[in-house]
Amino acid sequence: MGAQPTGAPIQAMQDPHPTQAQPPAAHARTSPPLATVPVLLLLTFAVLAIAAILFTTARQFDAGEAERTGHRVERMVAGAGTTLGMVVRDYAGWDDTINHVVNELDTVWADENIGIYLSGGYRMSISLVVDRQGRVTYGVEDGKRLTDARMRDFQVTEAMRRMIHHTVSALPGATEPVTGIVRLGDALYMTGIADIRPGLGGPSRADGAVLVFMQRLDRVAMTRMLDPLLLENVDVGLHAAIGVEGSRLALREFGAMDAEPPVGWVAWRMPRPAQDFLAGVYWVLAVVLLILFALTAQVLMRVQRAAQRETGVSEALRQLSGRYRGLIDALPDMVCLLGEGRVSLINAAGLSMLGLDIRDADKVVGRPFLDLVAEADRLVFHRAMQARGRTGTEWVTLGLTAAGGRTLPIELAMLPVLDGPLGEVTLVARDRRPELARRETLRAAETRAAVADRAKGQFLANISHELRTPLNAIIGFSEILRDELLGGLGAPQYREYAIDIHEGGLHLLRLVNDLLDIARMDAGTLELRESWVEVAPLIDRCERLLRQKAAERGVPVRLDVSPPSLRVLADEVRLKQILVNLLGNAIRFSEAGQGVVVTVRLEAQTGDVLVEVADHGIGMNVEAMRIALEPFAQVEGGHNRRQPGAGLGLPLARGYAEAHGGSLTMQSTPAVGTTVTVRLPASRVAGVPVEA
């Protein structure tokens, strides 16, 4: 074992002079590590790079924050307009406003409820009532009612006219307020205009008027509006020069074209939260970095001293590796350690599988494992190497070239070595020769069983054909004797004997036909004569065939076909035999008073036809149901053994259902009853007419 290389880690542990490359301990305590200076320079470069990244990121963050602040300011201004629109809508839709302003102007009421009241309560700068000719009929500015001369001279701007036209021309109904920016002289106003209409809605009146509320947009009002955003140096003006060092928002009059210049601007100091934060913590970061440099130097020196202590650990690992090698050699399967595809370790069981002795390990160690793989399986091995560890442990089968050139079939799995060198793999292989021998024995048994099964089917088919010819003669001649077609038979007993012969021949012919169908099902040659079959009449005919048998046993039979006009594409004879077999079994295994229900319906989810035959008889367990579906099988036990039959009813019904592309399933509970369900696919269902 000492001559066998065991991979890079084990070879290092076996170094006879492990301490020659290490400096003395005393020298390590007095001399700083040679790597300290490069590491400190690298750390400095990293700190400068981080600082540059932080500054760039802060600028990008502040730019994004400025853009988001602009959107917030725009939403706040729009929200102020929405609020003003709600106020003017409430007052314009107040029925008292129509009575005291439109029908007959009551200035005292208007002062108390609109003009002077809104100036104090809502900080409304201007409140106006404008008639359909654009004349101001009532107004209050800054808490004072306008004189007649001031109202005559008041100029309704083009933007206000557009707003008035918009609200007046609205469809009949509740008033629709219009809000926007309006410039009057050198002042900007947030303006809300609404046509005065009844509270319950109505059309615009030709002699009506509109209500105009205007809030002045000056520095104080704009600061109050944007107070939730905590902005600094908020200003508003008519010229674009304001706020050139900060952020701005253009204000446009209602209905103005995009090409028209703004009528005003809102400006504020651009927020710079990230840069302000970095400026505040600059000195703290500098102190932290100095401390970090000092600590790094100390850590590097301690790392070098710790490396010296690792030498002692290496010796302990070398001894431990010997113990592990003994454990691996005790395993019955091949275990290999591959480094870069070459064998660095192999246990005794692996050498034995290759036909080598433990002393011949040097013939394998150091060679690429691919050389040991049979040439035809090398691509499989290469793919397994590439996929190792990706999908868990996967076993692949291939052949190895053993001593003497013989091919050894094996099954192997590869696992990457955790915490080991890159590319190191543990390979485990099992000898597949015992398994292959078992498989060959099983395959031979299966082949013999298949041959016997085919012989059985061929025998059934041949014997059935041979029996039909004499049976037809027996049935034909017995009919002649029964009906006395060639003359009287004399004694009455002869005619009874002829009837018994005829019925026995028919029963035997049906059994022969069933055997033929079983053989055809096994051979896959069963043919269907398909046509459109009315399901409800077919169910009635089957019930009539078995009505006397049900009456003799005292078993009531109930039929439920939905829809009654259901038609399916099927072999009518085989479909009838399915129903007769299932209904006959249900009656046969039911006691007097236990009802049988035949239900035909369409499944809502799939459109398939479901034929269910349910009884409340003796029932079966799972094993009995499995036996009942096997040809010629009889369920053992009390009541079942008293019932006649060849054991072909359920197997034939299932075979016919599957030949139609359907299925037969059973649900049964002992002493409770059995339900047999035949499913025919929706493709066999004709269109069902809708009943009135």
LONUVO-330031 format. One line per 5 residues: number of its first residue (from 1); their letters; for each residue x, y, z of C-alpha. Coordinates in Angstrom, 1 decimal, always signed. Each point is the difference from the previous one (the first is absolute). Example, Ala and Ser with C-alpha at 12.3 -4.5 7.8 and 13.67 -1.06 7.14 Angstrom:
LONUVO-330031
1) AS) +12.3:-4.5:+7.8 | +1.4:+3.4:-0.7
//
This chain:
LONUVO-330031
1) MGAQP) +0.0:+0.0:+0.0 | +2.9:+2.4:+0.6 | +0.9:-0.1:-3.7 | -3.5:+1.1:-1.1 | -0.6:+3.7:-0.6
6) TGAPI) -3.2:+1.2:+1.7 | -0.6:+3.4:-1.6 | +1.4:+3.4:+0.6 | -1.2:+0.4:+3.6 | +1.3:-3.5:+1.1
11) QAMQD) +3.3:+0.5:-1.8 | +0.5:+3.3:+1.9 | -0.6:-1.8:+3.3 | +2.7:-2.6:-0.9 | +2.7:+2.6:-0.6
16) PHPTQ) +3.0:-1.2:+2.0 | +1.2:+3.5:+0.6 | -3.1:+2.1:+0.7 | +1.7:+2.7:+2.0 | +3.0:+0.9:-2.1
21) AQPPA) -1.9:+2.7:-2.0 | -1.4:+1.6:+3.2 | +1.9:+2.9:+1.8 | +0.9:-0.4:+3.7 | -2.7:+1.1:+2.4
26) AHART) +2.1:+2.7:+1.6 | +0.7:+1.6:-3.4 | -3.7:-0.1:-0.8 | -0.8:+2.0:+3.1 | +2.6:+2.8:-0.8
31) SPPLA) -0.4:+0.3:-3.8 | -3.2:+1.3:-1.6 | -1.4:-2.3:-2.8 | +1.3:+0.9:-3.4 | -3.6:+0.1:-1.3
36) TVPVL) -1.1:+2.8:+2.4 | +1.1:+3.0:-2.2 | -1.7:-1.3:-3.2 | -3.2:-0.9:+1.9 | -0.1:+3.5:+1.6
41) LLLTF) +0.5:+1.6:-3.5 | -2.7:-2.1:-1.4 | -2.3:+0.9:+2.9 | +0.7:+3.7:-0.6 | -0.9:-0.4:-3.7
46) AVLAI) -3.2:-1.8:+1.0 | -0.9:+2.8:+2.4 | +0.5:+2.6:-2.6 | -2.0:-2.0:-2.5 | -2.8:-0.4:+2.6
51) AAILF) +0.0:+3.8:+0.6 | -0.3:+0.7:-3.7 | -2.8:-2.5:-0.3 | -1.8:+1.5:+3.0 | +0.3:+3.6:-1.4
56) TTARQ) -1.2:-1.1:-3.5 | -2.9:-2.0:+1.6 | -0.9:+3.0:+2.2 | -0.1:+2.3:-3.0 | -2.2:-2.4:-1.9
61) FDAGE) -2.3:-0.5:+3.0 | -0.3:+3.7:+0.4 | -0.8:+0.5:-3.7 | -2.7:-2.7:+0.3 | -1.4:+1.6:+3.2
66) AERTG) -0.1:+3.4:-1.7 | -2.0:-1.6:-2.9 | -2.4:-1.7:+2.5 | -0.4:+3.2:+1.9 | -1.0:+1.7:-3.2
71) HRVER) -2.7:-2.6:-0.6 | -1.2:+0.4:+3.6 | -0.3:+3.8:-0.4 | -1.9:-0.5:-3.2 | -2.4:-2.4:+1.8
76) MVAGA) -0.4:+2.5:+2.9 | -0.9:+2.8:-2.4 | -2.5:-2.3:-1.8 | -1.4:-1.1:+3.4 | -0.6:+3.7:+1.0
81) GTTLG) -1.9:+0.5:-3.3 | -2.1:-3.2:+0.7 | -0.8:+1.3:+3.5 | -1.0:+3.4:-1.3 | -2.2:-1.8:-2.7
86) MVVRD) -1.8:-1.9:+2.7 | -0.7:+3.2:+1.9 | -1.3:+1.9:-3.0 | -2.1:-3.0:-1.0 | -1.7:-0.2:+3.4
91) YAGWD) -0.9:+3.7:-0.1 | -1.1:+0.0:-3.7 | -2.2:-3.1:+0.7 | -1.6:+1.6:+3.0 | -3.7:+0.7:-0.6
96) DTINH) +0.2:+3.1:+2.2 | +2.6:+1.4:-2.4 | -2.5:-0.2:-2.9 | -2.7:+1.7:+2.1 | +2.2:+2.8:+1.5
101) VVNEL) +2.5:+0.5:-2.9 | -1.6:-1.0:-3.4 | -3.7:+0.5:+0.5 | +0.4:+3.2:+2.0 | +3.3:+1.3:+1.2
106) DTVWA) +0.1:+0.3:+3.8 | +3.3:+1.7:+0.8 | -0.4:-0.3:+3.7 | -0.5:-3.8:-0.3 | +2.9:-0.2:-2.4
111) DENIG) +2.3:+1.9:+2.4 | -0.9:-2.2:+2.9 | +0.1:-3.4:-1.9 | +2.4:+0.5:-2.9 | +2.2:+3.1:-0.4
116) IYLSG) +1.0:+1.3:+3.4 | -0.5:-3.3:+1.7 | +2.4:-1.9:-2.4 | +2.6:+2.8:+0.3 | +0.3:-0.7:+3.7
121) GYRMS) -0.7:-3.7:+0.2 | +1.7:-1.3:-3.2 | +2.5:+2.9:-0.7 | -1.8:+0.6:-3.2 | +1.6:+3.0:-1.7
126) ISLVV) -2.8:+0.7:-2.6 | -3.6:-1.3:-0.2 | -2.0:+1.0:-3.1 | -3.4:-0.7:-1.5 | +0.1:+0.4:-3.8
131) DRQGR) -3.1:+0.0:-2.2 | -0.3:-1.5:-3.5 | +1.1:+3.3:-1.6 | +3.3:-0.1:+1.9 | -0.9:+2.8:+2.4
136) VTYGV) +0.9:-0.1:+3.6 | -3.3:+0.3:+2.0 | +1.5:-0.5:+3.4 | +3.5:-0.2:+1.4 | +2.2:+0.1:+3.1
141) EDGKR) +3.7:+0.6:+0.0 | +2.2:-0.5:+3.1 | -3.1:+0.1:+2.2 | -1.5:+3.2:-1.5 | -3.0:+0.1:-2.4
146) LTDAR) +0.8:+1.5:-3.4 | -1.5:+3.3:-1.0 | -2.2:+0.2:-3.0 | +2.7:+1.9:-1.9 | +2.6:-2.7:+0.9
151) MRDFQ) -2.4:-2.7:-1.1 | -0.6:+1.8:-3.4 | +3.8:+0.4:-0.5 | +0.8:-3.6:+1.0 | +1.5:-1.7:-3.0
156) VTEAM) -0.8:-3.7:-0.4 | +3.1:-1.5:-1.5 | +0.2:-2.4:-2.9 | +0.9:-2.9:+2.3 | -3.0:+0.8:+2.2
161) RRMIH) -2.3:+0.1:-3.1 | +1.2:-3.4:-1.1 | -0.7:-1.4:+3.5 | -3.5:+1.6:+0.0 | -0.8:-1.4:-3.4
166) HTVSA) +1.2:-3.5:+1.2 | -2.2:-0.1:+3.1 | -3.1:+1.6:-1.7 | +0.1:-2.3:-3.0 | +0.1:-3.1:+2.2
171) LPGAT) -2.8:-2.6:-0.5 | -3.2:+0.4:+2.1 | +0.5:-1.2:+3.5 | +2.0:+1.0:+3.0 | +2.4:+2.9:-0.5
176) EPVTG) +3.5:-0.9:-1.1 | +2.7:+2.3:+1.5 | +3.0:+1.1:-2.0 | +3.3:+1.0:+1.7 | +3.3:+1.4:-1.3
181) IVRLG) +2.5:+2.8:+0.2 | -1.1:+3.5:-1.0 | +2.1:+3.2:-0.3 | -1.6:+3.3:+1.0 | +2.5:+2.9:-0.6
186) DALYM) +3.2:-0.9:+1.9 | -1.6:-2.6:+2.2 | -0.7:-3.7:-0.4 | -3.1:-1.7:+1.3 | -1.1:-3.6:+0.6
191) TGIAD) -3.5:+0.3:-1.5 | -3.1:-2.1:+0.2 | -3.1:+0.6:-2.1 | -3.4:-1.8:+0.0 | -3.3:+0.6:-1.6
196) IRPGL) -2.7:+0.6:+2.6 | -2.6:-2.8:-0.3 | -2.5:-1.7:+2.4 | +1.4:-2.6:+2.4 | -1.8:-2.8:-1.7
201) GGPSR) +1.4:+1.1:-3.4 | -1.5:+1.4:-3.1 | +0.8:+1.8:-3.2 | +1.9:+3.3:-0.3 | -2.4:+3.0:+0.2
206) ADGAV) +0.2:+2.7:-2.6 | -0.5:+2.6:+2.7 | +2.4:-1.7:+2.4 | +3.4:+0.9:+1.4 | +3.2:-1.6:+1.0
211) LVFMQ) +1.8:+0.1:+3.4 | +3.7:+0.9:-0.1 | +2.4:-0.6:+3.0 | +3.6:+1.2:-0.2 | +2.9:-0.6:+2.4
216) RLDRV) +3.0:+2.2:-0.5 | +3.3:-1.9:-0.5 | +2.6:+2.1:+1.7 | +3.0:-1.1:+2.0 | -1.9:-0.4:+3.2
221) AMTRM) -2.8:-2.0:-1.5 | +2.4:-2.3:-1.9 | +2.1:-0.5:+3.1 | -3.1:-1.0:+1.9 | -1.1:-2.3:-2.9
226) LDPLL) +3.4:-1.8:-0.2 | +0.6:-0.1:+3.8 | -0.4:-3.9:+0.2 | +3.0:-0.4:-2.4 | +2.3:+2.0:+2.4
231) LENVD) +1.5:+2.0:-2.9 | +2.2:+3.1:+0.5 | +0.0:+3.4:-1.8 | -3.4:-0.6:-1.6 | -0.8:+2.9:-2.4
236) VGLHA) -2.5:+0.7:-2.8 | +0.2:+2.6:-2.7 | -0.7:+0.9:-3.6 | +3.6:-0.2:-1.3 | +2.1:-3.0:-0.7
241) AIGVE) +3.0:+1.6:+1.7 | -1.2:-1.0:+3.5 | +1.5:-3.2:+1.5 | +2.8:-0.3:-2.7 | +2.2:-1.7:+2.6
246) GSRLA) -2.8:-2.4:+1.2 | -2.9:-1.9:-1.4 | -3.0:+1.6:-1.8 | -3.5:-1.0:-1.1 | -1.6:+1.9:-3.0
251) LREFG) -3.6:+1.2:+0.5 | -2.2:+0.2:-3.0 | -3.5:+1.6:-0.4 | -3.0:-2.2:-0.5 | -0.4:-1.1:-3.7
256) AMDAE) +3.4:+1.6:-1.0 | +1.8:-1.7:-3.0 | +3.2:-1.9:+0.7 | +1.9:+2.5:-2.2 | -1.1:+2.9:+2.1
261) PPVGW) +2.4:+1.2:+2.7 | -0.9:-0.6:+3.7 | -1.7:+2.8:+1.9 | +2.0:-0.7:+3.1 | +2.4:-2.1:+1.9
266) VAWRM) +0.3:-1.7:+3.4 | +3.6:-0.3:+1.3 | +1.6:-1.6:+3.0 | +3.5:-1.0:+1.2 | +1.0:-3.3:-1.5
271) PRPAQ) +0.2:-2.7:+2.8 | +3.4:-1.7:+0.4 | -0.5:-2.5:+2.9 | +2.7:-2.4:-1.0 | +2.7:+2.6:-0.6
276) DFLAG) -0.9:+1.8:+3.2 | +0.2:-3.3:+1.9 | +3.5:-0.8:-1.4 | +1.2:+3.5:+0.9 | -1.2:-0.5:+3.6
281) VYWVL) +1.8:-3.3:+0.5 | +3.2:+0.8:-1.9 | +2.2:+0.5:+3.0 | -1.4:-3.1:+1.7 | +0.8:-2.1:-3.0
286) AVVLL) +3.6:+1.3:+0.0 | +0.6:-0.9:+3.6 | -1.6:-3.5:-0.6 | +2.3:-0.6:-3.0 | +3.2:+0.9:+2.0
291) ILFAL) -1.1:-2.4:+2.7 | -0.7:-2.6:-2.7 | +3.5:+0.3:-1.4 | +1.6:-0.5:+3.4 | -2.2:-3.1:+0.7
296) TAQVL) +0.8:-1.5:-3.4 | +3.8:+0.1:+0.7 | -0.5:-1.7:+3.3 | -2.3:-2.7:-1.5 | +2.5:-0.8:-2.8
301) MRVQR) +2.8:-0.5:+2.5 | -2.2:-2.4:+2.1 | -1.0:-1.9:-3.2 | +3.7:-0.8:-0.7 | +0.5:-1.3:+3.5
306) AAQRE) -3.2:-2.1:-0.3 | +1.4:-1.5:-3.2 | +2.9:-1.4:+2.0 | -2.3:-1.7:+2.3 | -1.6:-1.8:-3.0
311) TGVSE) +3.1:-2.1:-0.4 | -0.8:-2.0:+3.1 | -3.5:-0.5:-1.2 | +1.3:-1.4:-3.3 | +1.8:-2.8:+1.8
316) ALRQL) -3.2:-0.9:+1.8 | -1.9:-0.1:-3.3 | +2.7:-2.3:-1.5 | -0.7:-2.5:+2.8 | -3.8:+0.4:-0.5
321) SGRYR) +0.3:-0.7:-3.7 | +1.5:-3.4:+0.7 | -3.0:-0.9:+2.1 | -2.4:+1.1:-2.8 | +2.0:-2.1:-2.5
326) GLIDA) -0.6:-3.1:+2.1 | -3.7:+0.8:+0.2 | -0.2:+0.4:-3.8 | +1.8:-3.3:-0.6 | -2.6:-1.8:+2.1
331) LPDMV) -2.8:+1.0:-2.4 | -1.3:-2.7:-2.4 | -0.4:+2.5:-2.9 | +2.6:+1.8:-2.1 | +0.9:+3.5:+1.5
336) CLLGE) +2.2:+2.3:-2.0 | +1.2:+3.5:+0.6 | +0.5:+1.9:-3.3 | +2.1:+3.2:-0.3 | -0.4:+1.7:-3.4
341) GRVSL) -1.3:-3.3:-1.3 | +3.0:-2.1:+1.2 | -0.2:-2.7:+2.6 | +1.7:+1.2:+3.2 | -1.4:-2.7:+2.3
346) INAAG) -1.7:-3.3:-0.5 | -1.1:-2.6:+2.6 | +0.7:-3.7:+0.1 | -3.5:-0.9:-1.2 | +0.5:+2.1:-3.1
351) LSMLG) +3.3:-1.7:-0.8 | -1.6:-3.4:+0.5 | -2.9:+0.9:-2.5 | +2.7:+1.0:-2.6 | +1.7:-3.4:+0.6
356) LDIRD) +3.1:+1.6:+1.7 | +1.7:-0.7:+3.3 | +0.7:+2.7:+2.6 | +3.6:+0.0:-1.0 | -1.0:+1.0:-3.6
361) ADKVV) -1.6:+3.3:+1.1 | +2.7:+2.0:-1.8 | -1.4:-1.3:-3.3 | -3.2:+2.0:+0.7 | +1.0:+2.9:+2.2
366) GRPFL) +1.0:+3.0:-2.0 | -1.7:-1.2:-3.2 | -3.1:+1.8:-1.4 | -3.1:-2.0:+1.0 | -1.2:+0.5:-3.5
371) DLVAE) +2.6:-2.5:-1.1 | -1.7:-2.7:+2.1 | -3.4:+0.6:-1.6 | -1.0:-2.1:-2.9 | +0.4:+2.0:-3.3
376) ADRLV) -3.8:-0.3:-0.8 | -0.9:+1.6:+3.4 | +2.5:+2.8:+0.2 | -2.5:+2.6:-1.3 | -2.4:-1.0:+2.8
381) FHRAM) +2.7:+0.4:+2.6 | +1.0:+3.4:-1.4 | -3.6:+1.2:+0.3 | -0.3:-1.3:+3.6 | +3.2:+1.9:+0.9
386) QARGR) -1.4:+3.2:-1.4 | -3.4:-0.5:+1.8 | +1.4:-1.0:+3.4 | -1.6:+1.6:+3.0 | -2.6:+2.0:-2.0
391) TGTEW) -3.0:-2.3:+0.4 | +1.0:-1.9:+3.2 | +1.4:-3.6:-0.1 | -0.7:-1.7:-3.4 | +1.1:-3.5:-0.8
396) VTLGL) +1.2:-0.7:-3.6 | +0.7:-3.4:-1.5 | +3.1:-0.7:-2.1 | +2.8:-2.5:-0.4 | +3.6:+0.0:+1.3
401) TAAGG) +2.9:-1.8:-1.7 | +1.4:-2.4:+2.6 | +3.2:-2.1:+0.0 | +0.1:-2.3:-3.0 | -2.0:+2.3:-2.2
406) RTLPI) -3.4:-1.2:+1.3 | -2.8:+2.6:+0.4 | -1.4:+0.4:+3.5 | -3.6:+1.4:+0.2 | -0.3:+2.5:+2.9
411) ELAML) -2.3:+2.7:+1.3 | +1.7:+3.1:+1.3 | -0.7:+3.4:+1.6 | +2.2:+3.0:+0.4 | -0.1:+2.7:+2.7
416) PVLDG) +2.1:+3.1:+0.2 | +2.2:+0.1:+3.1 | -1.3:+2.7:+2.4 | +2.7:+2.4:+1.3 | +2.5:-1.7:-2.2
421) PLGEV) +2.1:+1.2:-3.0 | -1.9:+1.1:-3.1 | -0.7:-2.9:-2.3 | +0.5:-2.7:+2.6 | -2.7:-2.7:-0.3
426) TLVAR) -1.0:-3.1:+2.1 | -1.0:-2.9:-2.3 | -2.0:-3.0:+1.3 | -0.5:-3.1:-2.2 | -2.0:-3.2:+0.4
431) DRRPE) +0.5:-3.3:-1.8 | -3.2:-0.6:-2.1 | +0.7:-3.6:-0.9 | -2.3:-1.5:+2.8 | -2.7:+2.4:-1.0
436) LARRE) +0.2:-0.8:-3.7 | -0.2:-3.7:+0.8 | -3.2:+0.6:+2.0 | -1.4:+2.1:-2.8 | +0.7:-2.6:-2.6
441) TLRAA) -1.8:-2.6:+2.1 | -3.0:+2.3:+0.4 | +0.0:+0.8:-3.8 | +0.0:-3.7:-0.9 | -2.9:-0.6:+2.4
446) ETRAA) -1.9:+3.0:-1.5 | +0.6:-1.4:-3.5 | -1.3:-3.4:+1.0 | -3.1:+1.6:+1.5 | -0.6:+2.1:-3.1
451) VADRA) +0.3:-3.1:-2.3 | -2.4:-1.9:+2.3 | -2.5:+2.9:+0.0 | +0.1:+0.2:-3.9 | -0.4:-3.8:-0.1
456) KGQFL) -3.0:+0.2:+2.3 | -1.6:+2.7:-2.1 | +0.6:-1.9:-3.2 | -1.4:-3.2:+1.5 | -3.1:+1.8:+1.2
461) ANISH) -0.6:+1.5:-3.5 | +0.6:-3.3:-1.7 | -2.1:-2.1:+2.3 | -2.8:+2.6:-0.1 | -0.1:-0.1:-3.8
466) ELRTP) +0.0:-3.8:+0.1 | -2.9:-0.1:+2.5 | -2.2:+2.4:-1.9 | -0.6:-2.4:-2.9 | -1.4:-2.9:+2.0
471) LNAII) -1.8:+2.4:+2.3 | -1.8:+1.6:-2.9 | -1.1:-3.5:-1.2 | -1.2:-0.9:+3.5 | -2.0:+3.2:+0.3
476) GFSEI) -1.5:-0.4:-3.5 | -1.1:-3.6:+0.4 | -1.3:+0.6:+3.5 | -2.2:+2.8:-1.4 | -1.4:-2.4:-2.5
481) LRDEL) -0.7:-2.6:+2.7 | -1.4:+2.7:+2.4 | -2.4:+1.4:-2.7 | -0.8:-3.5:-1.4 | +0.6:+1.3:-3.5
486) LGGLG) +0.3:-3.5:-1.5 | -2.8:-1.6:+2.0 | -1.0:-0.8:+3.5 | +2.5:-1.5:+2.4 | -2.5:-2.2:+1.9
491) APQYR) +0.7:+0.3:+3.7 | -0.2:+3.6:+1.4 | +3.3:-0.6:+1.9 | +1.9:+0.0:-3.4 | -1.1:+3.5:-0.7
496) EYAID) +1.1:+1.2:+3.5 | +3.3:-1.7:-0.6 | +0.4:+1.8:-3.3 | -0.7:+3.4:+1.7 | +2.7:-0.8:+2.6
501) IHEGG) +2.4:-0.9:-2.7 | -0.8:+3.2:-1.9 | +0.5:+2.2:+3.1 | +3.2:-1.7:+1.0 | +1.3:+0.4:-3.5
506) LHLLR) -0.8:+3.7:+0.0 | +1.7:+0.5:+3.3 | +3.1:-1.9:-1.2 | +0.0:+2.1:-3.2 | -0.1:+3.3:+2.1
511) LVNDL) +2.9:-1.3:+2.1 | +2.0:-0.9:-3.2 | -0.7:+3.5:-1.4 | +1.2:+1.6:+3.3 | +3.2:-2.1:-0.2
516) LDIAR) +0.5:+1.2:-3.5 | -0.4:+3.6:+1.1 | +2.4:-0.5:+2.9 | +2.6:-1.4:-2.5 | -0.5:+2.9:-2.4
521) MDAGT) +0.4:+2.5:+2.9 | +3.3:-1.7:+1.0 | +1.2:+0.1:-3.6 | -1.3:+3.6:-0.6 | -2.2:-1.1:-3.0
526) LELRE) -3.4:+0.7:+1.4 | -2.1:+1.9:-2.6 | -3.0:+2.2:+0.7 | -3.1:+0.4:-2.2 | -0.8:+3.6:+1.0
531) SWVEV) -3.2:+1.9:-0.6 | -2.0:+2.6:+1.8 | -1.8:-1.7:+2.9 | -3.0:+1.4:+2.0 | +1.1:-0.5:+3.6
536) APLID) -3.4:+0.1:+1.7 | -1.7:-2.7:-2.1 | +3.1:-2.2:+0.2 | -0.1:+0.3:+3.9 | -3.8:-0.9:-0.1
541) RCERL) +0.7:-3.1:-2.1 | +2.7:-1.2:+2.3 | -2.3:+0.5:+3.0 | -2.8:-2.0:-1.7 | +2.5:-2.9:-0.7
546) LRQKA) +0.8:-0.2:+3.7 | -3.4:+1.0:+1.4 | -1.2:-3.6:+0.7 | +3.3:-0.8:+1.7 | -0.3:+3.1:+2.2
551) AERGV) -3.6:-0.8:+0.9 | +1.0:-3.5:+1.0 | +2.6:+1.3:+2.4 | -2.2:+2.9:+1.2 | +2.5:+2.7:-1.1
556) PVRLD) -1.6:+3.2:-1.2 | +1.8:+1.7:-3.0 | -0.2:+3.8:-0.6 | +1.2:+1.7:-3.2 | +1.1:+3.7:-0.2
561) VSPPS) +1.2:+1.2:-3.4 | +0.8:+3.8:-0.4 | -0.5:+1.4:-2.6 | -2.6:-2.5:-1.3 | +1.0:+0.7:-3.6
566) LRVLA) +3.7:-0.9:+0.5 | +1.7:-1.7:-2.9 | +3.5:-1.5:-0.2 | +2.2:-1.3:-2.8 | +0.6:-3.7:+1.0
571) DEVRL) -0.3:-3.6:-0.8 | -3.6:-0.7:+1.1 | +0.5:-3.7:+0.6 | +3.2:+0.5:+2.2 | -1.6:+3.0:+1.8
576) KQILV) -3.1:-2.1:+0.7 | +2.2:-2.9:+1.3 | +1.8:+2.5:+2.3 | -3.4:+1.1:+1.5 | -1.4:-3.6:+0.2
581) NLLGN) +3.2:-1.3:+1.8 | +0.1:+2.9:+2.5 | -3.8:-0.1:+0.7 | +0.0:-3.8:+0.2 | +2.9:+0.1:+2.6
586) AIRFS) -1.8:+2.6:+2.0 | -3.2:-2.0:+0.2 | +1.8:-3.3:+0.6 | +1.9:+1.3:+3.0 | -2.9:+1.9:+1.6
591) EAGQG) -2.5:-1.4:+2.5 | -3.7:+0.5:+0.0 | -1.0:+3.6:+0.6 | +3.5:+1.4:-0.9 | -0.5:+2.3:-3.0
596) VVVTV) +2.1:+0.4:-3.0 | +0.4:+3.5:-1.7 | +1.2:+0.5:-3.6 | +1.0:+3.7:-0.6 | +1.1:+1.5:-3.3
601) RLEAQ) +1.2:+3.6:+0.0 | +2.4:+2.5:-1.6 | +2.9:+1.1:+2.1 | -0.1:+3.8:+0.2 | +3.8:+0.6:+0.0
606) TGDVL) +1.0:-2.3:-2.9 | -3.2:-0.8:-1.9 | +0.7:-3.7:+0.4 | -2.9:-2.5:+0.2 | -0.1:-1.7:+3.4
611) VEVAD) -2.0:-3.3:+0.4 | -0.3:-1.0:+3.7 | -1.5:-3.3:+1.2 | -0.3:+0.1:+3.8 | -1.3:-2.7:+2.3
616) HGIGM) -0.3:-0.5:+3.8 | +1.2:-3.6:+0.0 | +2.8:-1.8:+1.8 | +2.9:+2.3:-1.4 | +3.6:-0.9:-0.4
621) NVEAM) +3.4:+1.1:+1.4 | +2.9:+1.2:-2.1 | +1.5:-3.4:-0.6 | -3.3:-1.5:-1.0 | -0.6:+2.8:-2.5
626) RIALE) +3.4:-0.7:-1.5 | -0.8:-3.7:-0.4 | -3.5:+0.8:-1.4 | +1.6:+1.9:-2.9 | +2.2:-2.9:-1.0
631) PFAQV) -1.3:-2.4:-2.7 | -1.3:-3.4:+1.3 | +0.6:+1.2:+3.6 | -2.5:-0.7:+2.8 | -0.1:+1.9:+3.2
636) EGGHN) +0.2:-2.5:+2.8 | -2.3:+0.1:+3.0 | -3.6:-1.0:+1.0 | -2.5:+1.8:-2.1 | +2.2:+0.5:-3.0
641) RRQPG) +0.7:-3.7:-0.4 | -3.7:-0.8:-0.2 | -0.3:+2.1:-3.2 | +0.5:-1.6:-3.4 | +2.1:+1.4:-2.8
646) AGLGL) +3.3:-0.3:-1.8 | +1.5:+3.1:+1.5 | -0.1:+2.0:-3.3 | -2.7:+2.6:+0.6 | +2.1:+2.8:+1.5
651) PLARG) +3.2:-0.6:-2.1 | -2.1:+0.1:-3.2 | -1.8:+3.1:+1.1 | +3.3:+1.7:+0.8 | +1.5:-1.1:-3.3
656) YAEAH) -3.0:+1.2:-2.0 | +0.1:+3.4:+1.8 | +3.8:+0.4:-0.7 | -0.6:-1.0:-3.7 | -2.3:+3.1:-0.2
661) GGSLT) +2.7:+2.2:+1.4 | -1.6:+0.0:+3.5 | +0.6:-1.7:+3.3 | -1.7:-2.1:+2.7 | +0.6:+0.7:+3.7
666) MQSTP) -1.4:-1.6:+3.2 | -0.8:+1.3:+3.5 | -1.1:-2.5:+2.5 | -0.3:-0.4:+3.8 | -0.7:-3.4:+1.6
671) AVGTT) -3.5:-0.3:+1.4 | -0.9:+3.4:-1.6 | -0.1:-0.4:-3.7 | +1.8:+0.5:-3.3 | +0.0:+2.7:-2.7
676) VTVRL) +1.4:-0.7:-3.4 | +0.6:+3.0:-2.3 | +0.5:-0.2:-3.7 | +1.4:+3.2:-1.6 | -0.3:+0.7:-3.7
681) PASRV) +1.9:+3.0:-1.4 | -1.8:+3.2:-1.0 | +1.1:-0.4:-3.6 | -2.6:-2.9:-0.3 | -2.9:+2.2:+1.1
686) AGVPV) -2.4:+1.4:-2.5 | -1.4:+3.5:+0.4 | -2.8:+0.0:+2.6 | -3.0:+2.1:-1.0 | -1.1:+2.7:+2.4
691) EA) -3.4:-0.8:+1.5 | -2.7:+2.7:+0.2
//
